[in-house]
Amino acid sequence: MKKMVFLLTTFILILSSLTAVLANKDEAKGKENGKNEFQLGIEVLLNEQKDLLEGKRVGLITNPTGVDKELNSIVDLLHNDPDVQLTALYGPEHGVRGDAQAGEYVEFYNDETTGLPVYSLYGQTRKPTPEMLEDVDVLLFDIQDVGTRFYTYIYTMAYAMEAAAENGKEFIVLDRPNPLGGQKVEGPVLDPDYASFVGNYPIPLRHGMTVGELAKLFNEEFEIAADLTVVEMKGWNRNMYYDDTKLEFVLPSPNMPTLETAIVYPGAALIEGTNVSEGRGTTKPFEFIGAPFVNSTEFAAALNELELPGVTFRAASFTPSFSKHSGTLSHGIQIHVTNKKAYRPVETGLHIVKTLHDMYPEDFEFRAENSAGISFFDNLIGNGWIREMIKSGDTVTEMQNQWKDELNEFKQARKEYLIY
């Protein structure tokens, strides 16, 4: 009996020791995971760097994507924080609450929830005026970008940085992930002669940078000279696409509803420079591409014959509810990305444009040139020579070879500004 009690006591002691060891391991692992847990710039600011705003009047440039991981709006987080003095809001294209369509002018108004003044940075005033900045000491930027040169929010940021520099205001960028990851860089570098609000600086179509990294590059390379601070994310690395962060995807604009849209956007949006629908007015903008004059079966077959990496094209028909070919049955394709890491959106987009041009020479058109001989397609692609090469029958490979050297130069220059 004594022997049995001794063995039972020994077993209990061993089990207790093992439990304690495992508990310590779990605690250590939890601490390590906490250290590496993904955090957005807004979360790092409020948790660790709120002193950046201490005693300062804050102007906030944001839109519906300015949320934390629990989808709380940064407007509400700052407005309700007793340690933060939020005095003004600034809205990019589509507005602070995201209720304006592409290209729609958003006027000055007062935010219904907070009562704060909201100044438009799209339309007549893209750069904050001195009057707009009278009641602020620091401008805070928190908007989700989609990793493409012609998405306008990064130029709203750049113009606001210029205004901050000119008016003696600090500028803080709360960093967010590049939805397309931070490794791949694609497409031609913009020719400054073709600069516009859909491409204001000589960067490639797919730049592979976060907004914080772009802010640093813009500030130095293009001599903005703002008093710039980037509040960095935690736990993000360059091989992460947006879905790797486990964040909910909040549509950055009315026609950017999903991550899939963002993935095809750097190339599919080139269709905006033509008379073919890019799918605006459908449930799949930039994934649906077509026009009434297209034969969807033949068009899809021609694209699939190219065997482009990471993508399959399905013959599809759709009727846009607005924008090009509104109310008219259009035929074309749906882009199905089968491997997002192998997929090359810029190359794919150029193949789509070239195939449309070659298959439908009597009907396909680039949008009209302005008085300077520049088409909107040229603004999007960032030069005039690619449109001419398409017209001349050159291959996409020949186009890529022509932009290769400038792209490599950009890749070298960008290294200095990478944070992660």
Disulfide bonds with the S-S distance in Angstrom:
none
